[in-house]
Amino acid sequence: MKKLYVLVSVILSTFFVSCSNQSNKESNDMKTTNAVIENIMQRRSIRNYKDSQVPKDILDKIVECGINAPNAINRQAWEVRVINNPESFSLFKEYLVKDNPDTPKEMIEGCFRGAPTLIVIANDTSFKFSQIDCGLLSENIMLSAWSLGIGSVCLGSPVGFINNSQQAKNMLGFSEGYSTVICIGLGYANENPDAKPRDLSKVKFL
Ligand SMILES: Cc1cc2nc3c(=O)[nH]c(=O)nc-3n(C[C@H](O)[C@H](O)[C@H](O)COP(=O)(O)O)c2cc1C
């Protein structure tokens, strides 16, 4: 009888330890892998795109995700322009080339990395948090795009060219007091770049 009691105890405790390990493992898995984390970790800047254009309904969803970013006092101190029409994009590039005569044409055209869609984001320069807000908006755009199978690249280099070009600025039509702060190229990726290394020593827990 005593032997039977010991045997049952051993079986039951093994069962409960195994269940508890399983549940710890599941909760650890929940913490370290899920669709959002995978999306963040797998996103890469894309600098080689297929010719095909991103459908308008997908662009609508991506931009909607953008403007749902956190932003200071919900002032939404941004304005967004999406250039997805190839003729408009060509004209836009023509203006930049014309109004930046000291920069080689190839450099201006190349700065868009071949992305078929360009999103231009402007910030309200009178509001101190507006650049941060635009950065958060940009990240929402790039992550939501990636989750929908669309590649992207954050583009700082066109900003100076745009700000030098009255014709490009007229085309964008941002409100008074707004200035282009960042651009994002979007399209279907034609490359699969490796992750760039990150420096964990920049992070300290106190
Ligand atoms: C503010 C900002 C400006 C950037 N400007 C450019 C750019 O002009 N051209 C470019 O090819 N990539 C640009 N990038 C992309 C970065 O080079 C890229 O994010 C970085 O190397 C890390 O690589 P990953 O995005 O693949 O993780 C920019 C990124 C940020 C955040």
Ligand as a Chemical Component Dictionary entry (heavy atoms), coordinates in Angstrom:
data_LIG
# 
_chem_comp.id                   LIG 
_chem_comp.type                 NON-POLYMER 
_chem_comp.pdbx_formal_charge   0 
_chem_comp.three_letter_code    LIG 
# 
loop_
_chem_comp_atom.comp_id 
_chem_comp_atom.atom_id 
_chem_comp_atom.alt_atom_id 
_chem_comp_atom.type_symbol 
_chem_comp_atom.charge 
_chem_comp_atom.model_Cartn_x 
_chem_comp_atom.model_Cartn_y 
_chem_comp_atom.model_Cartn_z 
_chem_comp_atom.pdbx_ordinal 
LIG C1  C1  C 0 16.248 59.517 -40.347 1  
LIG C2  C2  C 0 16.721 58.464 -41.310 2  
LIG C3  C3  C 0 17.226 58.847 -42.532 3  
LIG C4  C4  C 0 17.638 57.872 -43.448 4  
LIG N1  N1  N 0 18.046 58.262 -44.683 5  
LIG C5  C5  C 0 18.379 57.339 -45.592 6  
LIG C6  C6  C 0 18.700 57.724 -46.910 7  
LIG O1  O1  O 0 18.686 58.902 -47.259 8  
LIG N2  N2  N 0 19.002 56.762 -47.810 9  
LIG C7  C7  C 0 19.005 55.426 -47.459 10 
LIG O2  O2  O 0 19.274 54.590 -48.312 11 
LIG N3  N3  N 0 18.688 55.014 -46.187 12 
LIG C8  C8  C 0 18.372 55.939 -45.264 13 
LIG N4  N4  N 0 18.001 55.556 -43.999 14 
LIG C9  C9  C 0 17.959 54.115 -43.646 15 
LIG C10 C10 C 0 19.094 53.714 -42.708 16 
LIG O3  O3  O 0 20.309 53.713 -43.417 17 
LIG C11 C11 C 0 18.777 52.320 -42.106 18 
LIG O4  O4  O 0 17.577 52.381 -41.390 19 
LIG C12 C12 C 0 19.900 51.841 -41.205 20 
LIG O5  O5  O 0 21.085 51.624 -41.914 21 
LIG C13 C13 C 0 19.530 50.525 -40.497 22 
LIG O6  O6  O 0 19.200 49.508 -41.429 23 
LIG P1  P1  P 0 17.778 48.781 -41.399 24 
LIG O7  O7  O 0 16.713 49.838 -41.614 25 
LIG O8  O8  O 0 17.806 47.787 -42.529 26 
LIG O9  O9  O 0 17.636 48.105 -40.069 27 
LIG C14 C14 C 0 17.583 56.503 -43.090 28 
LIG C15 C15 C 0 17.070 56.141 -41.837 29 
LIG C16 C16 C 0 16.635 57.094 -40.970 30 
LIG C17 C17 C 0 16.045 56.670 -39.640 31 
# 
loop_
_chem_comp_bond.comp_id 
_chem_comp_bond.atom_id_1 
_chem_comp_bond.atom_id_2 
_chem_comp_bond.value_order 
_chem_comp_bond.pdbx_ordinal 
LIG C1  C2  SING 1  
LIG C2  C3  SING 2  
LIG C2  C16 DOUB 3  
LIG C3  C4  DOUB 4  
LIG C4  N1  SING 5  
LIG C4  C14 SING 6  
LIG N1  C5  DOUB 7  
LIG C5  C6  SING 8  
LIG C5  C8  SING 9  
LIG C6  O1  DOUB 10 
LIG C6  N2  SING 11 
LIG N2  C7  SING 12 
LIG C7  O2  DOUB 13 
LIG C7  N3  SING 14 
LIG N3  C8  DOUB 15 
LIG C8  N4  SING 16 
LIG N4  C9  SING 17 
LIG N4  C14 SING 18 
LIG C9  C10 SING 19 
LIG C10 O3  SING 20 
LIG C10 C11 SING 21 
LIG C11 O4  SING 22 
LIG C11 C12 SING 23 
LIG C12 O5  SING 24 
LIG C12 C13 SING 25 
LIG C13 O6  SING 26 
LIG O6  P1  SING 27 
LIG P1  O7  DOUB 28 
LIG P1  O8  SING 29 
LIG P1  O9  SING 30 
LIG C14 C15 DOUB 31 
LIG C15 C16 SING 32 
LIG C16 C17 SING 33 
# 
